[in-house]
Amino acid sequence: MTGAAPVKPQTAPSAPPAPLATPSATAADPVALAAELIRAPSVTPRSAGALELVAGRLEAAGYRVERLTFETGGIPIPNLYARIGTDSPNLCFAGHVDVVPEGDTAQWAHGPFAGTVQDGVLYGRGAVDMKGAVAAFLAAALAHGKPARGSLSFLITGDEEGPALDGTVQVVEWLKAKGETIDHCVLGEPTNPDALGDAFKVGRRGSLSGIITVKGVQGHVAYPHLADNPVPRLVKLVAALTAAPLDEGSDFFPPSNLEVVSVDVGNPVFNLIPAQATARFNVRFNDRFSLESLKGEIVRRLDTAGAAYALDFQPGASQSFLTAPGPFTDLVADAVEAVTGRRPEPSTSGGTSDARFIKDLCPVVEFGLVGRTMHKVDEATPVADVHALTAIYGRIIARYFATFA
């Protein structure tokens, strides 16, 4: 989503918390830390102290914290990269502290930024997506301490829910320029549809959007010979584009799907032939296509309609990717199963995430909380799930260094 107007906090610290001399009980308690993060109303593009809260905990634990601000989109966006240790392998936990707007606060049973815990449930904007996971992997890392061999790191952004121009994508380029190596990454997006342990993401489909424009000649509907109606030609083009499935899926991905999301002429009356007509579409595609081959297939289909058109592919397209099955994916699945008793299904469904940028650095797997309430009124997660997620991340850390260091 695009950035929203600043939101007045309901319950929030007036300034970022001061770094602690040693990790406190609050810093090590994932639920208390998640509640603190929720109380920082960090609606994109505001940090509202959330990023500084994380930075303070990490600095107090001995991490070297780099505060990184980018503003290619015109608004300064804070991010951080923190690392403890200098050796390989480097296991990174990635996530975001920005959240979507809360909407009508009157609809919330608990204040969206109050961080309320009631009857074993933590309520608040970001509880699921994804301050709960940030708190869980922070608590797990603080409990583990500095690895005897290897490094632990964090990549936390404040621009995931917005346009994502100055968040993880920029940090990844900064890391490349510095020659900083990350060997594997766990991203804490909510991945479970119903219960903790259901699924983990081992890849994501690509995304490509486009606009088809057909030009005509405006005129009166009673004198069509003096005009040129672009609508019938656009209808033919849309029909050609959607006539057949793009594919039947692949070993690790569901079928690609193309959705026409709008058809517009901007005409509010009945006696006017419009001057042009447009259609907008989005494709979520699997590994049977590259961006270029998919663009070629779209053009091929449109050309079969025999109608003149202009096609503009939109910025922000992303390629599908897969973290292949192997020791790292097994390690994550084993940790989830050991804590929850459920073997998570590898999944590539859903939308995009910052994993699409991190995959340029290293293999990345996503595992977080149950996503049923994300972006909803009364977003919430059971306290037990936050503790279980912390235990899963802690097990991943311990097993990772035992396996790869």
Backbone hydrogen bonds, N-H to C=O, Kabsch-Sander energy under -0.5 kcal/mol:
donor,donor_aa,acceptor,acceptor_aa,energy
4,A,44,T,-2.4
28,A,24,S,-1.7
29,D,25,A,-1.0
29,D,26,T,-0.6
33,L,29,D,-2.4
34,A,30,P,-2.5
35,A,31,V,-2.4
36,E,32,A,-2.0
37,L,33,L,-2.3
38,I,34,A,-2.4
39,R,35,A,-1.8
40,A,37,L,-1.3
42,S,40,A,-2.5
43,V,41,P,-1.9
44,T,99,V,-1.8
46,R,43,V,-3.1
50,A,47,S,-2.4
53,L,49,G,-1.9
54,V,50,A,-1.8
55,A,51,L,-2.6
56,G,52,E,-2.8
57,R,53,L,-1.8
58,L,54,V,-2.2
59,E,55,A,-2.8
60,A,56,G,-2.1
61,A,57,R,-1.1
62,G,59,E,-1.6
63,Y,58,L,-2.6
64,R,83,R,-2.9
65,V,63,Y,-0.7
66,E,64,R,-0.5
66,E,81,Y,-3.1
67,R,65,V,-0.6
68,L,66,E,-0.6
68,L,79,N,-2.6
69,T,67,R,-0.5
70,F,77,I,-1.9
74,G,71,E,-1.5
77,I,70,F,-2.7
79,N,68,L,-1.8
80,L,156,I,-2.6
81,Y,66,E,-2.2
82,A,154,F,-2.3
83,R,64,R,-1.9
84,I,152,L,-2.6
91,L,89,P,-0.6
91,L,151,S,-2.5
92,C,90,N,-0.6
92,C,184,H,-2.6
93,F,153,S,-2.6
94,A,186,V,-2.4
95,G,155,L,-2.2
97,V,157,T,-2.2
98,D,157,T,-0.6
99,V,42,S,-1.9
105,T,103,G,-0.8
107,Q,104,D,-1.8
108,W,105,T,-1.4
114,A,111,G,-2.0
118,Q,116,T,-0.5
118,Q,121,V,-2.5
121,V,118,Q,-1.2
122,L,381,T,-3.0
123,Y,116,T,-3.3
123,Y,121,V,-0.5
124,G,379,E,-2.5
125,R,112,P,-2.9
127,A,124,G,-2.2
130,M,128,V,-0.6
131,K,126,G,-2.3
132,G,126,G,-1.1
134,V,130,M,-2.1
135,A,131,K,-2.5
136,A,132,G,-1.8
137,F,133,A,-2.8
138,L,134,V,-1.9
139,A,135,A,-2.6
140,A,136,A,-2.3
141,A,137,F,-2.0
142,L,138,L,-2.5
143,A,139,A,-2.1
144,H,140,A,-1.6
145,G,141,A,-2.3
151,S,89,P,-2.8
152,L,84,I,-2.0
153,S,91,L,-2.3
154,F,82,A,-2.6
155,L,93,F,-2.2
156,I,80,L,-2.2
157,T,95,G,-2.0
158,G,78,P,-0.7
170,Q,167,G,-0.9
171,V,167,G,-1.9
172,V,168,T,-2.8
173,E,169,V,-1.4
174,W,170,Q,-2.3
175,L,171,V,-2.7
176,K,172,V,-2.2
177,A,173,E,-2.4
178,K,174,W,-1.8
179,G,175,L,-0.9
179,G,176,K,-0.8
180,E,175,L,-2.3
182,I,180,E,-0.5
183,D,90,N,-1.9
184,H,90,N,-1.5
185,C,363,P,-1.8
186,V,92,C,-2.6
187,L,365,V,-2.6
188,G,94,A,-2.0
191,T,369,L,-0.6
192,N,369,L,-1.6
198,D,195,A,-2.1
200,F,345,E,-2.0
201,K,366,E,-2.1
202,V,347,S,-2.3
203,G,347,S,-0.7
204,R,321,F,-1.4
205,R,348,T,-0.6
206,G,285,F,-2.8
207,S,318,S,-1.6
208,L,283,V,-2.1
210,G,281,F,-2.2
211,I,312,D,-2.0
212,I,279,A,-3.0
213,T,310,A,-2.8
214,V,277,A,-2.8
216,G,275,A,-3.5
217,V,228,D,-2.2
219,G,273,I,-1.4
221,V,271,N,-1.2
223,Y,220,H,-1.6
226,L,223,Y,-2.1
227,A,224,P,-1.5
228,D,217,V,-2.3
234,L,230,P,-2.1
235,V,231,V,-2.5
236,K,232,P,-1.8
237,L,233,R,-2.1
238,V,234,L,-2.7
239,A,235,V,-2.3
240,A,236,K,-2.3
241,L,237,L,-2.1
242,T,238,V,-1.7
243,A,239,A,-0.6
246,L,256,S,-0.5
250,S,253,F,-2.3
257,N,284,R,-2.4
259,E,257,N,-0.5
259,E,282,N,-2.9
261,V,259,E,-0.7
261,V,280,R,-2.2
262,S,280,R,-1.3
264,D,278,T,-2.9
273,I,219,G,-3.4
277,A,214,V,-2.1
278,T,264,D,-2.9
279,A,212,I,-2.2
280,R,262,S,-2.5
281,F,210,G,-2.3
282,N,259,E,-2.3
283,V,208,L,-2.9
284,R,257,N,-2.4
285,F,206,G,-1.6
285,F,283,V,-0.6
289,F,286,N,-1.5
294,L,290,S,-2.4
295,K,291,L,-2.3
296,G,292,E,-2.2
297,E,293,S,-2.0
298,I,294,L,-2.3
299,V,295,K,-2.3
300,R,296,G,-2.4
301,R,297,E,-2.2
302,L,298,I,-2.4
303,D,299,V,-2.4
304,T,300,R,-1.0
304,T,301,R,-0.6
305,A,302,L,-1.5
306,G,303,D,-1.2
310,A,213,T,-2.4
312,D,211,I,-2.4
313,F,311,L,-0.5
314,Q,209,S,-2.6
318,S,207,S,-2.2
321,F,204,R,-2.0
323,T,202,V,-3.9
324,A,322,L,-0.9
330,D,326,G,-2.5
331,L,327,P,-2.2
332,V,328,F,-2.1
333,A,329,T,-2.4
334,D,330,D,-2.9
335,A,331,L,-2.1
336,V,332,V,-2.3
337,E,333,A,-2.5
338,A,334,D,-2.5
339,V,335,A,-1.5
340,T,336,V,-2.9
341,G,337,E,-2.2
345,E,198,D,-2.8
347,S,200,F,-2.3
356,R,353,S,-1.8
357,F,354,D,-1.6
358,I,354,D,-2.0
359,K,355,A,-2.2
360,D,357,F,-1.5
361,L,358,I,-2.6
362,C,358,I,-1.6
365,V,185,C,-2.2
366,E,201,K,-2.3
367,F,187,L,-2.3
371,G,192,N,-2.4
374,M,371,G,-1.0
376,K,373,T,-2.2
379,E,376,K,-1.0
381,T,122,L,-2.1
383,V,120,G,-2.6
384,A,120,G,-0.5
385,D,382,P,-0.6
386,V,382,P,-1.4
387,H,383,V,-2.1
388,A,384,A,-2.4
389,L,385,D,-2.8
390,T,386,V,-2.1
391,A,387,H,-2.0
392,I,388,A,-2.2
393,Y,389,L,-2.7
394,G,390,T,-2.5
395,R,391,A,-2.1
396,I,392,I,-2.5
397,I,393,Y,-2.5
398,A,394,G,-2.3
399,R,395,R,-2.8
400,Y,396,I,-2.5
401,F,397,I,-1.9
402,A,398,A,-1.4
403,T,399,R,-1.7
404,F,400,Y,-3.4
405,A,400,Y,-0.5
405,A,401,F,-0.8
